[in-house]
Amino acid sequence: TFFKDYINFLDKCKTEWEVVDYFEKEVKKIGFKSLKEAKSLKPGDKVYFTFKDKFFCAAIIGKNPEFRIIAAHGDSPRIELKINPIEIKKEL
């Protein structure tokens, strides 16, 4: 099912704007709220923000004063297949 989900994602998200829109809709489904809506933050809060409809960031507020970042590049989503050239060795 991962493969089918990934093909679906690639079909829907051909530009960075579509990627941001897609993830914004998906995180809202699981309880994330816009950082603009948050009056204060406490551990466990799920927030996201976008910038110029090209940048998306989601976070779950933790207990410690530390953070971990998971990032991905979304401006040209695609499956990029690389071929391995066949080496032909000539004997002399």
C-alpha positions, 0 to 999 in steps of 0.5 A, a space after each residue: 500500500 505504501 507504493 500506491 500511496 506514494 504514486 497517489 502523492 506524486 499524482 496530486 503533488 507536482 509542484 511545491 505549492 501542491 505539496 504544502 497544500 497536501 501536507 497542510 490538509 493531512 496534518 489537520 486530519 490528525 489534530 495539528 493547528 496553525 501556529 497562528 491560531 495558537 495563543 500559547 504552547 505547552 508540551 504535546 501541542 501539535 502545530 504547523 506553519 507555512 511560508 509563502 505557500 512554498 514552505 511547510 513545517 510541523 512540530 509537536 511541542 516537547 517537554 525539554 528545551 531541545 528540538 529535532 528537525 526532520 526535513 524534506 525537499 518538496 519542490 519537485 517530487 518524483 521518483 527518480 530512477 537511476 540506471 547502473 550502466 553495464 561495464 564491458 571489459 575488453 581483454 587485450 
